């Protein structure tokens, strides 16, 4: 079992690991199997689930909601995150010419209403703006957030893939704090540890959510010089700390960051989820953490 943690001042409590559902459409599960998987990771203490309107070509929220409708009481045991602002060109939107971002009030409200319907719920726990929108009007977004909260459709708000300056811009227009910034963190790409993103979150006692912790499988099979170097040191560390697999070392490496990221698990196999839970007991030394840093960068520290 893992614990709950408050992710931000005035923010909600999330489980220390988050189950991601962006590949739900690829798992080949029946509605009952989806429900069983959900209940299994709840039993492990993973009660926070991560969605976005676009996942699976706008289908994953529906697949999740279909499973949830089989046992509606399960809704009270979980915290649901979803995202909006990416417009994809799909068969459902034949008039779109390019993928683009949209943080207009109309789009955010429509996206929330669609997500509520697909997920088969009445309120979203946390809504994130998915990607930076160069045309974002912070006043308009703040007004939209306030409206959605007053209507009881969304409890809390956050962002994803935001720079510190964009985060500050939006926060400057809000009365309540943004509760997270969901960003990519893995041993092949951890620029957020150096560009001020994680510093800002730590300063404000806001925990980031870490997506793509396993680098989309590159850490297991990638053939770049960087991937091979990092994989080799992860194998060494696996033996040193008594881990069963290098993904456990990776989760421990991500969690070592002082901003206390919440790793998002992308697997639909409960055995992999259990392995991630077991990784919570692994504590890397500072030197072990920096051995991964060195192999990723390809040089020693300055």
GIKAKA-V366628 format. One line per field, one symbol per residue. ss: DSSP state (H for helix, E for strand, C for the rest). phi: phi as a letter, one per 30 degrees, with the letter a starting at -180 (. if undefined). burial: 1 if it has 16 or more other C-alpha atoms within 10 Angstrom, else 0. A space follows every 50 residues. Layout:
ss->???
phi->???
burial->???
This chain:
ss->CCCEEECCCCCCEEECEEEECCCHHHCCCCHHHHHHHHHHHHHCCCCEEE CCCCHHHHCHHHHHHHHHHHHHHHHHHCEEEEEECEECCCHHHCCCCCCE ECCCHHHHHHHHHHHHHHHCCCCEEEEEECCCCCCCCHHHHHHHHHHHHH CCCEEEEEEECCCHHHHHHHHCCCCCCCCCEEEECECCECHHHCCCHHHH HHHCCCCCEEECCCHHHHHHHCCCHHHHHHHHHHHHHHHHHCCCCHHHHH HHHHHCCCCCCEEEECCCCHHHHHHHHHHHHCCCCHHHHHHHHHHHHCCC CC
phi->.cccbddaeicdccddbccccdcedcdicdeddddddeddddddjdccbc baedeiiicdddddddddddaeddedcbcccbbakdccdbddbdddcbda cacdeedddddddddedddibcacdbccddbecdcdcdddddddeddddd dicbdbbabbicdeddededddccdcddcabdbdbadcbbeddbcjdddd ddechcddccchechhjddcbdcdedddededdddddeddciddaddddd dddddddddhdcdcccdccddddddddddddcbdddddddddeddddiad dd
burial->01000111001101111111110110001010011011101100111111 11111101111111111110000000011111111111000000000000 11111011101111110111101111111111100101001101110110 00111111111111011001100100111111111111010100001111 11001111111111100010000001111110110011000010111111 11111100111111111100011011111101010001101110110000 00
